Amino acid sequence: MPATSDASVKKATGKAWNEWFPLLDKAGAKKLSHAEIVGVVGKEPNVGPWWQQMVTVEYERARGLRVKHQTATGFSVSASKTFAAPVRRVYSAWTTARARRRWLADSDVVIRVPRPNKSLRITWKDGSAVDVGFVDKGENKCQVAVGHGRLKSAASAARMKRYWQQQLASLQDAVER
């Protein structure tokens, strides 16, 4: 069952799922690449780029061409947590090697693109990509969202989803004391 309701997709694209899926089947989409399916969807009037992707991904999932967390570049998961700590303290816990060792089990990472108190782009030990976003929610509150992409399998995605949930709980212990 698609994550987006029939009513929502119909309102946005003019077609419900029971119209999209047969249309794409008729176009031979089961044998097309993701980009080619997007192209078929894009030929329909008034379907913008975001909805082209949404319809394509839901079709791929419904037809067994894509599984949960799968993207065009592998698998991707995310986790987020709100902290009772200022964003600068939480950001520092990520960027200072000594502080990072206190809470992150695999602390030997390569930070490629730091944007102080805003975001980090990290290369993980297996070559996968980690994006970390920081949102300042006030003097002593912030949110951290971790996106881990380019994972090689559904199993590694499930493992990393649990990993990041655990690590963010450890980070919370480290920064809120």
C-alpha positions in Angstrom: 0.0 0.0 0.0 1.5 3.4 -1.0 2.6 5.7 1.8 0.7 8.6 0.1 -3.1 8.4 0.1 -5.2 8.0 -3.1 -6.8 11.4 -2.3 -3.5 13.2 -2.0 -2.0 11.7 -5.1 -5.2 12.4 -7.1 -5.4 16.0 -5.8 -1.7 16.6 -6.8 -1.5 14.7 -10.1 -5.0 14.2 -11.3 -4.8 10.4 -11.0 -5.2 8.0 -8.1 -2.9 5.0 -7.6 -5.4 2.7 -9.4 -5.0 4.9 -12.4 -1.2 5.4 -12.2 -0.1 1.8 -11.8 -2.0 0.4 -14.9 -0.8 3.4 -16.9 2.8 2.7 -16.0 2.4 -1.0 -16.5 1.0 -0.3 -20.0 4.1 1.9 -20.7 6.4 -1.1 -19.8 7.7 0.6 -16.7 8.5 -2.7 -15.0 11.5 -3.0 -17.4 12.5 0.7 -17.3 15.1 2.4 -15.1 14.0 4.9 -12.4 14.9 7.8 -14.7 12.9 6.4 -17.6 9.8 5.9 -15.4 10.1 9.5 -14.2 10.1 10.5 -17.8 6.9 8.6 -18.4 5.2 10.2 -15.4 6.6 13.6 -16.5 4.7 13.4 -19.8 1.4 13.6 -17.9 0.1 17.1 -17.6 0.5 19.1 -14.4 2.8 16.6 -12.6 5.7 18.5 -11.2 9.2 17.1 -10.5 8.5 16.2 -6.8 5.4 14.2 -7.7 7.1 12.6 -10.7 9.6 11.1 -8.2 6.9 10.2 -5.6 4.8 8.4 -8.2 7.8 6.6 -9.6 9.1 5.4 -6.2 5.6 4.2 -5.1 5.2 2.3 -8.4 8.7 0.7 -8.0 7.8 -0.4 -4.5 4.3 -1.7 -5.5 5.9 -3.7 -8.3 8.8 -5.1 -6.2 11.4 -3.1 -8.1 12.4 -1.2 -5.0 12.3 -2.0 -1.2 12.0 0.2 1.8 15.0 2.6 2.3 16.3 1.9 -1.3 17.4 4.8 -3.4 19.0 5.2 -6.8 22.4 5.1 -5.0 21.9 2.2 -2.6 20.0 2.4 0.7 19.4 5.4 2.9 18.1 5.8 6.5 17.6 8.7 8.9 17.2 9.3 12.6 16.7 12.5 14.6 16.6 13.6 18.2 15.9 16.8 20.1 18.4 17.8 22.8 18.1 20.0 25.9 21.4 21.6 25.0 22.6 24.5 22.9 23.3 23.8 19.3 27.0 24.9 19.6 27.6 22.2 22.3 26.0 19.5 20.3 27.8 20.5 17.1 31.1 20.5 19.1 30.4 17.0 20.3 30.4 15.9 16.6 33.4 18.0 15.4 35.8 17.6 18.4 37.5 14.2 18.1 37.9 13.8 21.9 34.3 14.6 22.6 33.1 12.4 19.7 35.0 9.4 21.1 32.8 9.7 24.3 29.6 9.0 22.5 30.1 7.7 19.0 31.1 4.1 18.8 32.8 4.5 15.4 34.3 7.9 16.0 37.1 7.8 13.4 35.2 9.6 10.6 36.2 12.1 7.9 34.3 15.3 8.2 34.3 16.7 4.6 32.1 19.7 4.7 31.5 21.4 8.1 29.1 24.3 8.3 29.4 25.5 11.9 26.3 24.8 14.0 24.3 24.1 10.8 25.5 20.8 9.1 28.2 18.3 8.5 29.0 16.0 5.6 30.9 13.0 6.7 32.5 10.1 4.8 31.9 6.9 6.8 34.5 4.2 7.2 32.9 2.1 4.5 32.7 5.0 2.0 29.0 5.7 2.6 27.8 9.2 3.2 26.5 10.7 6.4 24.7 14.1 6.5 24.0 15.7 9.8 21.8 18.7 10.2 21.5 20.9 13.3 18.5 23.1 14.0 18.7 25.7 16.8 15.5 25.6 18.8 16.4 28.2 21.3 18.9 28.9 24.0 19.1 25.3 25.4 17.4 23.2 22.8 18.3 21.9 19.4 17.5 19.1 17.0 19.9 16.9 15.1 18.9 14.9 12.0 21.3 12.2 10.7 20.9 10.9 7.1 23.1 7.9 6.2 23.1 7.1 2.5 24.9 5.0 -0.1 24.5 1.9 2.1 24.9 -1.4 0.2 22.0 -3.5 1.4 18.6 -3.5 3.1 20.3 -5.3 6.0 23.0 -2.6 6.4 20.3 0.0 6.2 18.4 -1.7 9.1 21.6 -2.0 11.1 22.5 1.6 10.6 19.0 2.8 11.5 19.3 1.1 14.9 22.9 2.3 15.2 22.0 5.9 14.7 19.1 5.7 17.2 21.5 4.3 19.8 24.3 6.8 19.0 21.9 9.8 19.3 20.8 8.5 22.7 24.5 8.3 23.7 25.0 11.8 22.4 22.1 13.0 24.5 23.7 11.5 27.6 27.0 13.3 26.7 25.6 16.8 26.0 22.8 17.1 28.5 24.8 16.6 31.7 
